[in-house]
Amino acid sequence: MSQVTIYLEPETLDIAKTSAARAHVSVSKWFSQLALAEHARTQPGSLFAALEEIDRVHGTAGRDDLDFLLDPTTRYAGLGQDVPREPMDG
C-alpha cells in the first residue's frame, strides 16, 4: 500500500473529515473511495457514465439527494394525472 501526502485548506479538511465520519470510514479510506468512484465515473460505458448522462439530460446533475429516484411521489411529480384505465373485460 502506498502512502500519499496531500495539502488541503482547513475548511476542505473539515469537509473530508465530516464526510468520512458520516460514511463510517477513515479519512484515508474516504479519499481512496473518492478516487475509485471518480475512476469508475469516467470510464466509457460504465454505469456511472450512464447515470451522469441521465443527470445531464434531466437536469439532476449535482444533486446529493438522489432519493427522489426511489420515491414515486417525487419521481413523477409534475407529470399530471393518469388517464382513467379501461376495464380488462372489454
Secondary structure, DSSP 4 states (H G I P E B T S, - for coil): ---------HHHHHHHHHHHHHHTS-HHHHHHHHHHHHHHHHSTT-HHHHHHHHHHHHT-TT-S-GGGGT-HHHHTTTS-PPPPPPPTT-
